[in-house]
Amino acid sequence: MILVYNISNQLKKRNNIMKFFISLLIIVLMSGCTYYQTAPNATPGMSKFDQSWNAANGAFTDQGVQLINQNRAAGVLQGNYNGANVTITLITQANGSVRVEFDTAGTSARSRSDIERIASSYNRRMGR
């Protein structure tokens, strides 16, 4: 009976040791698991209209256009460049995009090239 009792105690000790190591192994393996969180919501930046408005203002500055009038609510910038009236009109479309129109009062080749330079400066500022 004593021999059976000693063997039984040894088996219990061995089982307890095995349970301990198995538990430890599970804890170690679980600590290596990754919990993937959802990405935080991006903070809203400038609206498309704001980006376009700033780029249009910057295009006037880049090309040396003297700003005469700006009406943000109407989306109109008016300036004077080499004696020609230059107008940039920003129109928000139904789908949220912004249409930008460049216009000069003159129709000469020089005024067309001026508009092309202003439009190029605008596109550069918009990252295009």
SVG drawing of the C-alpha trace seen along z (x, -y; Angstrom):
<svg xmlns="http://www.w3.org/2000/svg" viewBox="-26 -97 33 99">
<polyline fill="none" stroke="black" stroke-width="0.4" points="0.0,0.0 2.8,-2.4 4.4,-1.7 1.2,-2.4 0.7,-5.6 4.3,-6.8 3.8,-6.0 0.4,-7.8 1.9,-10.9 4.7,-10.9 2.2,-10.7 0.2,-13.6 3.4,-15.7 4.4,-14.9 0.9,-15.8 1.0,-19.0 4.4,-19.9 3.1,-19.0 0.0,-21.1 2.2,-24.0 4.5,-23.8 1.5,-23.4 -0.1,-26.4 3.1,-28.3 3.5,-27.3 -0.1,-28.4 0.6,-31.8 3.8,-32.3 2.1,-31.3 -0.9,-33.5 1.3,-36.5 2.6,-36.2 -0.9,-36.5 -1.6,-39.8 -4.9,-41.6 -5.5,-43.7 -7.4,-46.8 -9.3,-48.8 -7.5,-51.8 -8.6,-55.1 -10.8,-57.3 -8.9,-59.8 -9.4,-63.3 -11.1,-65.2 -8.7,-67.5 -9.6,-70.4 -12.6,-70.1 -12.0,-69.8 -13.3,-73.3 -10.9,-74.6 -8.0,-72.9 -9.0,-74.3 -9.5,-77.8 -6.1,-77.8 -4.5,-76.5 -6.2,-79.1 -5.1,-81.9 -1.6,-80.4 -1.6,-80.3 -2.3,-84.0 0.5,-84.6 2.9,-82.4 2.3,-84.1 2.2,-87.7 -1.5,-88.3 -2.7,-91.3 -5.7,-90.2 -8.6,-92.6 -11.6,-90.8 -12.2,-87.5 -15.7,-86.2 -15.3,-82.8 -19.0,-82.3 -19.5,-82.7 -16.2,-80.9 -14.8,-83.8 -11.2,-85.2 -10.6,-88.2 -7.2,-89.7 -5.2,-91.8 -2.2,-90.5 -0.3,-92.6 -3.4,-94.7 -5.7,-91.8 -8.5,-90.8 -8.2,-87.2 -11.0,-85.3 -10.9,-81.9 -14.3,-80.5 -14.7,-77.5 -18.0,-75.5 -18.9,-72.7 -20.5,-69.8 -23.4,-67.6 -21.0,-64.7 -18.7,-66.8 -16.0,-67.5 -15.0,-71.1 -14.9,-72.4 -12.4,-75.2 -12.7,-77.6 -9.9,-80.0 -10.9,-83.0 -9.4,-86.3 -11.1,-89.3 -8.7,-89.3 -8.5,-86.6 -5.0,-87.3 -2.4,-84.6 -0.6,-86.3 -3.6,-86.2 -4.2,-82.5 -0.6,-81.7 -1.0,-83.7 -4.1,-81.5 -2.1,-78.4 0.7,-79.4 -1.8,-80.2 -3.6,-76.9 -0.3,-75.1 0.6,-76.7 -2.9,-75.7 -2.4,-72.1 1.1,-72.0 -0.4,-73.3 -3.1,-70.6 -0.4,-67.9 -1.2,-67.1"/>
</svg>
